[in-house]
């Protein structure tokens, strides 16, 4: 936005009147008076202009008329001088007004952070680039199951204390106290019945165990690690016998020469087995719901722990492959 300055005044027109002459050019008026002493022209001769009869018939100059003409010329000259002064004053005033407008405009712009860009500036400025999107879809996030299935990816440390942390666990509001734990690469040595041969046949690499107790019910859970998901699934399907109960740390011998509940399952390259019964050696029947509930809780807990292992490794891999910000 621009601001126009004041309009400059037009040049004043000269105030001379038509038919009038300047000072010293006033036509002589006839009047009465006496001529100055000078030689009179002879008979038949035209007297010179200054001796022409002016005023009275006796040729005397009209001194009053001449004085009036002189005064009128002085008045006209004063009027011209006054008019010229007014014009000069108007011009100076216009200049001062323009300077004030310009100064105020400059101060406003500085106070407000500068003038708003005009249309021409906007037209010549570089346009804001539109956001661009890659036509290549980003890769999907890693699947946690890939990291508990492929031994090349499943490289995080694996220990009994890491898989069975703490001194107790709570599942669905039911607390279980943890007893002894163990880990071995001799898979068959921690089994009973025909499970040892099944684990060996399918390439078992390690077995990690832990025992939990609640309200007189003791459960041992064993996790067997295999080189592939296929091997773990085969061990689950072929399972017979069971994982050997693990006593210690306040838990006595259980599931010895009695009936206990045995179960098997698998996820990824891990197969897991539970064996639960009464700590006092009582035989388990189908009516003993606390044993079945404890078996379900420990099986769910182990599944969650194995899946959490895969999720943690997948998250770390995604963070490592993300482009730097």
C-alpha positions as CSV (number, residue, x, y, z in Angstrom):
1,X,0.0,0.0,0.0
2,X,1.4,3.4,-1.0
3,X,0.6,6.9,0.3
4,X,0.2,9.9,-2.1
5,X,1.8,13.2,-1.1
6,X,0.0,16.6,-1.1
7,X,-0.8,18.1,-4.5
8,X,1.6,20.8,-5.5
9,X,-0.1,24.3,-6.0
10,X,-0.3,25.5,-9.6
11,X,1.8,28.5,-10.6
12,X,-0.2,31.7,-9.9
13,X,-1.4,33.6,-12.9
14,X,-0.1,37.2,-13.4
15,X,-2.6,39.7,-12.2
16,X,-1.9,42.4,-14.9
17,X,-5.1,44.0,-16.3
18,X,-5.7,44.3,-20.0
19,X,-5.2,47.9,-21.3
20,X,-3.0,48.9,-18.3
21,X,0.6,49.6,-18.5
22,X,3.3,49.3,-15.8
23,X,4.8,52.0,-13.7
24,X,6.2,54.8,-15.9
25,X,4.0,53.8,-18.8
26,X,0.8,55.4,-17.7
27,X,-0.8,57.5,-20.4
28,X,-0.8,61.2,-19.5
29,X,-4.1,62.6,-18.4
30,X,-5.2,66.1,-19.4
31,X,-5.5,68.5,-16.5
32,X,-5.0,72.1,-15.5
33,X,-1.7,73.7,-14.6
34,X,1.1,75.8,-15.8
35,X,3.8,74.6,-18.2
36,X,7.3,74.6,-17.1
37,X,9.4,77.5,-18.4
38,X,10.6,76.4,-21.8
39,X,10.7,77.8,-25.3
40,X,7.4,77.8,-27.0
41,X,7.3,76.5,-30.6
42,X,6.9,78.8,-33.4
43,X,3.8,79.3,-35.5
44,X,3.0,76.2,-37.6
45,X,5.4,73.9,-35.7
46,X,4.3,70.8,-33.7
47,X,5.6,71.0,-30.2
48,X,7.5,68.0,-28.8
49,X,5.7,65.3,-26.8
50,X,6.7,66.7,-23.5
51,X,5.4,70.0,-24.5
52,X,2.1,68.7,-25.8
53,X,-0.7,70.3,-23.9
54,X,-1.6,68.2,-20.9
55,X,-4.3,69.2,-18.5
56,X,-5.6,72.7,-19.0
57,X,-5.9,74.5,-22.1
58,X,-2.8,76.4,-21.3
59,X,-0.6,73.3,-21.6
60,X,0.3,73.0,-17.9
61,X,0.9,69.3,-16.7
62,X,-1.7,67.7,-14.4
63,X,0.6,67.0,-11.5
64,X,-2.2,65.5,-9.4
65,X,-3.0,62.9,-12.1
66,X,0.6,61.9,-12.4
67,X,0.9,61.4,-8.6
68,X,-2.2,59.2,-8.7
69,X,-0.8,57.1,-11.4
70,X,2.5,56.6,-9.5
71,X,0.6,55.6,-6.4
72,X,-1.5,53.0,-8.4
73,X,1.7,51.4,-9.8
74,X,3.2,51.1,-6.4
75,X,0.0,49.4,-5.2
76,X,0.1,46.9,-8.0
77,X,3.7,46.0,-7.4
78,X,3.0,45.4,-3.7
79,X,0.1,43.1,-4.6
80,X,2.4,41.0,-6.9
81,X,5.0,40.7,-4.2
82,X,2.4,39.6,-1.6
83,X,0.9,37.1,-4.1
84,X,4.4,35.7,-4.8
85,X,5.0,35.3,-1.0
86,X,1.7,33.4,-0.6
87,X,2.7,31.0,-3.3
88,X,6.1,30.5,-1.8
89,X,4.5,29.8,1.6
90,X,2.1,27.3,0.1
91,X,5.0,25.4,-1.6
92,X,7.1,25.3,1.6
93,X,4.0,24.1,3.6
94,X,3.4,21.3,1.0
95,X,7.0,20.2,1.4
96,X,6.8,20.1,5.1
97,X,3.5,18.2,5.0
98,X,5.1,15.6,2.6
99,X,8.0,15.3,5.0
100,X,5.7,14.7,7.9
101,X,3.7,12.0,6.0
102,X,6.9,10.3,4.9
103,X,8.3,10.4,8.5
104,X,5.1,9.0,10.0
105,X,5.0,6.3,7.4
106,X,8.5,5.2,8.1
107,X,8.0,5.1,11.9
108,X,4.8,3.0,11.5
109,X,6.6,0.6,9.3
110,X,9.5,0.2,11.8
111,X,7.1,-0.1,14.7
112,X,5.1,-2.8,13.0
113,X,8.0,-4.8,11.6
114,X,8.2,-3.3,8.2
115,X,5.7,-2.8,5.3
116,X,3.3,-5.6,4.2
117,X,4.7,-7.1,0.9
118,X,2.8,-5.8,-2.1
119,X,1.3,-8.0,-4.8
120,X,4.3,-7.5,-7.1
121,X,6.7,-8.7,-4.4
122,X,4.5,-11.8,-3.8
123,X,4.4,-12.5,-7.5
124,X,8.2,-12.5,-7.8
125,X,8.8,-14.4,-4.6
126,X,9.6,-18.1,-4.8
127,X,6.4,-20.2,-4.1
128,X,6.3,-22.4,-1.1
129,X,7.1,-25.9,-2.3
130,X,4.2,-28.4,-2.0
131,X,4.9,-31.4,0.1
132,X,6.0,-34.5,-1.8
133,X,5.3,-38.0,-1.0
134,X,7.3,-41.0,-2.0
135,X,5.6,-43.4,-4.4
136,X,7.3,-46.2,-2.7
137,X,5.4,-47.5,0.4
138,X,7.4,-47.8,3.5
139,X,8.2,-51.3,4.6
140,X,5.8,-52.8,7.2
141,X,7.0,-52.9,10.8
142,X,8.8,-56.1,11.7
143,X,6.7,-59.0,12.9
144,X,7.6,-60.1,16.4
145,X,6.9,-63.7,15.4
146,X,9.8,-63.5,12.8
147,X,12.2,-62.9,15.7
148,X,11.1,-65.9,17.7
149,X,11.0,-68.1,14.6
150,X,14.3,-67.4,12.8
151,X,17.4,-68.2,14.9
152,X,19.4,-65.7,12.9
153,X,17.1,-62.9,14.2
154,X,16.4,-64.4,17.6
155,X,19.8,-63.4,19.0
156,X,18.9,-61.7,22.3
157,X,20.3,-63.2,25.5
158,X,18.2,-66.1,26.8
159,X,18.4,-67.2,30.5
160,X,16.1,-68.7,33.1
161,X,16.0,-65.6,35.2
162,X,15.3,-63.5,32.1
163,X,12.5,-65.7,31.0
164,X,11.1,-66.1,34.5
165,X,11.9,-62.8,36.2
166,X,11.1,-61.8,39.8
167,X,10.1,-63.8,42.8
168,X,6.4,-64.1,41.9
169,X,3.9,-63.5,39.1
170,X,0.2,-62.6,39.0
171,X,-2.1,-63.8,36.3
172,X,-5.7,-62.6,36.2
173,X,-5.4,-61.5,39.8
174,X,-4.0,-64.8,41.0
175,X,-0.5,-64.6,42.6
176,X,2.0,-67.3,42.3
177,X,5.3,-67.6,44.2
178,X,8.3,-68.6,42.2
179,X,10.5,-71.5,43.4
180,X,13.6,-72.9,41.8
181,X,14.8,-72.3,38.2
182,X,17.3,-74.1,35.9
183,X,18.7,-74.1,32.4
184,X,20.5,-76.9,30.5
185,X,21.5,-77.9,27.1
186,X,21.0,-81.6,27.9
187,X,17.3,-81.5,27.1
188,X,16.6,-85.2,27.8
189,X,18.0,-85.0,31.3
190,X,15.1,-82.8,32.5
191,X,12.2,-84.9,31.2
192,X,10.2,-88.0,32.2
193,X,8.7,-90.7,30.2
194,X,9.3,-90.5,26.4
195,X,9.6,-86.7,26.2
196,X,13.4,-86.8,26.3
197,X,13.7,-88.8,23.0
198,X,11.2,-86.5,21.3
199,X,13.2,-83.4,22.2
200,X,16.4,-84.9,21.0
201,X,15.0,-86.2,17.8
202,X,13.8,-82.7,16.9
203,X,17.0,-81.0,17.7
204,X,16.3,-79.5,21.1
205,X,19.1,-77.0,21.9
206,X,18.2,-76.0,25.5
207,X,15.5,-76.3,28.2
208,X,14.8,-73.7,30.8
209,X,12.6,-74.5,33.8
210,X,10.9,-72.7,36.7
211,X,8.4,-73.9,39.4
212,X,5.5,-71.8,40.9
213,X,3.2,-72.6,43.8
214,X,-0.2,-71.4,44.9
215,X,-2.5,-72.7,47.6
216,X,-0.9,-76.2,47.7
217,X,-0.6,-76.6,44.0
218,X,2.8,-76.8,42.4
219,X,3.5,-76.3,38.6
220,X,6.8,-76.7,36.8
221,X,7.0,-75.1,33.3
222,X,9.8,-76.0,30.9
223,X,10.6,-74.2,27.6
224,X,12.5,-76.1,25.0
225,X,14.4,-74.2,22.2
226,X,14.6,-75.6,18.7
227,X,16.4,-74.5,15.5
228,X,13.1,-73.9,13.7
229,X,9.4,-73.4,14.1
230,X,8.8,-76.7,12.3
231,X,10.9,-78.6,14.8
232,X,9.2,-77.1,17.8
233,X,5.7,-77.9,16.3
234,X,6.8,-81.5,15.7
235,X,8.0,-81.8,19.3
236,X,4.6,-80.5,20.5
237,X,2.7,-83.0,18.4
238,X,4.9,-86.0,19.3
239,X,5.1,-85.1,23.0
240,X,4.7,-88.0,25.5
241,X,5.7,-88.2,29.1
242,X,6.4,-84.7,30.5
243,X,8.8,-82.2,31.8
244,X,10.5,-83.3,35.1
245,X,9.1,-81.5,38.2
246,X,11.7,-79.0,39.7
247,X,11.8,-78.9,43.5
248,X,13.7,-76.4,45.7
249,X,13.5,-73.0,47.3
250,X,10.7,-74.0,49.6
251,X,9.0,-76.4,47.2
252,X,9.3,-80.1,48.1
253,X,9.1,-83.1,45.7
254,X,5.8,-83.3,43.9
255,X,4.3,-85.3,41.0
256,X,6.3,-88.4,42.0
257,X,4.5,-91.8,41.8
258,X,1.1,-90.1,41.5
259,X,-1.2,-88.6,38.8
260,X,-0.4,-85.0,37.6
261,X,-1.6,-82.8,34.8
262,X,0.7,-82.6,31.8
263,X,0.3,-80.2,28.8
264,X,2.3,-79.2,25.7
265,X,2.2,-76.2,23.3
266,X,4.5,-74.2,21.0
267,X,5.0,-70.8,19.5
268,X,7.7,-69.9,17.0
269,X,10.8,-72.1,17.6
270,X,9.8,-72.7,21.2
271,X,7.8,-75.6,22.6
272,X,6.7,-75.3,26.3
273,X,5.5,-78.0,28.6
274,X,3.8,-77.9,32.1
275,X,3.4,-80.5,34.8
276,X,1.2,-79.7,37.8
277,X,-0.2,-81.4,40.8
278,X,-0.6,-81.2,44.6
279,X,2.4,-80.4,46.7
280,X,1.3,-83.1,49.2
281,X,1.3,-85.8,46.6
282,X,-2.4,-86.1,46.2
283,X,-3.6,-87.5,42.9
284,X,-5.1,-85.0,40.4
285,X,-8.6,-85.7,39.0
286,X,-10.7,-83.9,36.4
287,X,-12.6,-82.2,39.3
288,X,-9.5,-80.5,40.6
289,X,-10.1,-77.1,39.1
290,X,-7.3,-75.3,40.9
291,X,-4.7,-77.5,39.1
292,X,-6.2,-76.9,35.7
293,X,-6.4,-73.1,36.4
294,X,-2.8,-73.0,37.5
295,X,-1.7,-74.9,34.4
296,X,-3.6,-72.5,32.2
297,X,-2.1,-69.4,34.0
298,X,1.5,-70.7,33.7
299,X,1.0,-71.7,30.0
300,X,-0.4,-68.2,29.2
301,X,2.4,-66.5,31.1
302,X,5.1,-68.4,29.2
303,X,3.5,-67.7,25.9
304,X,3.4,-64.0,26.7
305,X,7.1,-64.0,27.8
306,X,8.2,-65.7,24.5
307,X,6.1,-63.3,22.4
308,X,7.4,-60.3,24.4
309,X,10.9,-61.5,23.5
310,X,10.1,-61.3,19.8
311,X,8.4,-57.9,20.2
312,X,11.4,-56.4,21.9
313,X,13.8,-57.6,19.2
314,X,11.5,-56.4,16.4
315,X,11.3,-52.9,18.0
316,X,15.0,-52.7,18.4
317,X,15.5,-53.6,14.7
318,X,13.0,-51.0,13.6
319,X,14.7,-48.3,15.6
320,X,18.1,-49.3,14.1
321,X,16.9,-49.1,10.5
322,X,14.9,-45.8,10.9
323,X,16.5,-42.9,9.0
324,X,18.2,-40.3,11.2
325,X,16.1,-37.1,11.9
